[in-house]
Amino acid sequence: MSDVTTPRFRSVLDRFVAYKPGKVVVSPDGRSFKLSSNESPHGPLPSVLEAIGEAARSVNRYPDNNATALIDAIAGHCGVPADHVAVGCGSVGVSQMLLEAVAEPGAEIVYAWRSFEAYPLLVALSGATSVQVPLREETHDLTAMAGAISERTRLIFVCNPNNPTGTVVGRAEIEAFLDRVPEDCLVVLDEAYREYVRDDEVPDGLELYGDRPNLVILRTFSKAYGLAGLRIGYLVAHPLVAGAIRKTFLPFSVNAVAQAAGIASLAATDELLARVEGTVKERDRVRGALLADGWTVPPTEANFVWLRLGERTMEFSEACDAQGVSVRPFPGEGARVSIGSPEENDAFLAVARAFPHRG
Ligand SMILES: *Cc1c(COP(=O)(O)O)cnc(C)c1O
C-alpha cells in the first residue's frame, strides 16, 4: 500500500502515533485488574442506571443542545449562577473548546511536564505551540511557569492534583502565580481529582475564580462521579468567558444519556462521595505500604500513586501485567497506578513487594 497517494494531511498528524488502546492483561489464575486509567472501581449506582435506562428510551431524539437541565444541576451543585457554567464531551472536550477559543498558530500554551497526556495532543491539534515547564520534585513549578509566560501566551494549564504524579500546589502559591499572569491570558485549573483532595492547603478553585475573570475551573464526571464512559466535563468561569467558550461547543456532543446520568449522579452526590472516602483510605494505605517497603512515592491527593522507575519502568509494568494488573507506564519515566478495590490494590502491592527496586 506504500505507493498509494493519500490526500494531503496536516503535517502535525505525522507527530502522532496511532492511538493504542490499553490491552487487557490476565494473570495465570485468570484475574484481571485495570489500574491504568484512574477510573472509579465502582459501577453506576442503581439510581443512575435507572436514569440511563429511562433516557435510552428517547435516543431517537437529539439531546438538548444547551444541556439546560444538566447545567442548572451543575450550577446548583457548585453554588454558582448557570451562566458561569459550560459543558463539553468530557473535560478533554472542554479543554479542546478552550483551545478553539484562544489558540492559533503562533500562540503559546504553557503547562507543566510531565502532566496530563491530553494537553500536548490538543495543543498540537489546535496549531498552537506547547511550552512545557519541567516539574520540580514531581510538583508544578509555578515560579518557573510564570517565568515562561510571553506576550504570545494565551492559556496556561495547571493540573491540581497533577496527573500522573498526584502532587498538589497550595493556595498561597496559586494566588501568587495568578497575580503574575497577565489578565488577558487564561489560566485553566484542571481539578479532575478535586473530590479526592484532603489537604486543607489546596484551594477549591470555585473559591478562587470569583474576582479573576481569566481563571477557568475545569471539572469532570469521569473520576469521582464514575461516568468515564459517558463523557461529561464542565467548566466554571466568569460569564463572559463561559459564554465565549460555549460558542465552540461541537453541536450535540454531550449526549442525552450522559446528560440524564450527570443529573442523577449529582442527585446522588452523598453516596458517590462516600465511595470516594473509601478510595482515599485505600490510597493512604497503598502509599503507606509502598513507603514501608522502601519505595519513594510522592505524596498524592488523587486516586493514584506515582513510581518514578526511570529505565526500569517497562520491566515493572511487565511484572504487573504478568499478575493481571494493568498500570500506566511512561517509558523511561515512571508508572502511574490507580487506586482500585482493596483486592486490586493488594494484587498491585504484591507485585511491587516482589520487584527488586532498591539500590
Ligand atoms: C482523567 C482526567 C481528566 C478527565 O477527562 P475526561 O475527558 O473528563 O474524561 C481531565 N483532566 C485530567 C488531568 C485527568 O487526569
The ligand as a MOL file (V3000), in Angstrom:
LIG
                    3D

  0  0  0     0  0            999 V3000
M  V30 BEGIN CTAB
M  V30 COUNTS 15 15 0 0 0
M  V30 BEGIN ATOM
M  V30 1 C -8.8870 11.9470 33.8300 0
M  V30 2 C -8.5650 13.3910 33.6530 0
M  V30 3 C -9.4920 14.2510 33.0910 0
M  V30 4 C -10.8510 13.7540 32.7100 0
M  V30 5 O -11.0290 13.7600 31.3650 0
M  V30 6 P -12.4990 13.4790 30.8230 0
M  V30 7 O -12.3830 13.9230 29.4070 0
M  V30 8 O -13.4230 14.3360 31.6090 0
M  V30 9 O -12.7540 12.0230 30.9870 0
M  V30 10 C -9.1850 15.5880 32.9570 0
M  V30 11 N -8.0080 16.0610 33.3780 0
M  V30 12 C -7.0960 15.2680 33.9400 0
M  V30 13 C -5.8360 15.8370 34.4300 0
M  V30 14 C -7.3450 13.9130 34.0790 0
M  V30 15 O -6.4210 13.1250 34.6250 0
M  V30 END ATOM
M  V30 BEGIN BOND
M  V30 1 1 1 2
M  V30 2 1 2 3
M  V30 3 2 2 14
M  V30 4 1 3 4
M  V30 5 2 3 10
M  V30 6 1 4 5
M  V30 7 1 5 6
M  V30 8 2 6 7
M  V30 9 1 6 8
M  V30 10 1 6 9
M  V30 11 1 10 11
M  V30 12 2 11 12
M  V30 13 1 12 13
M  V30 14 1 12 14
M  V30 15 1 14 15
M  V30 END BOND
M  V30 END CTAB
M  END
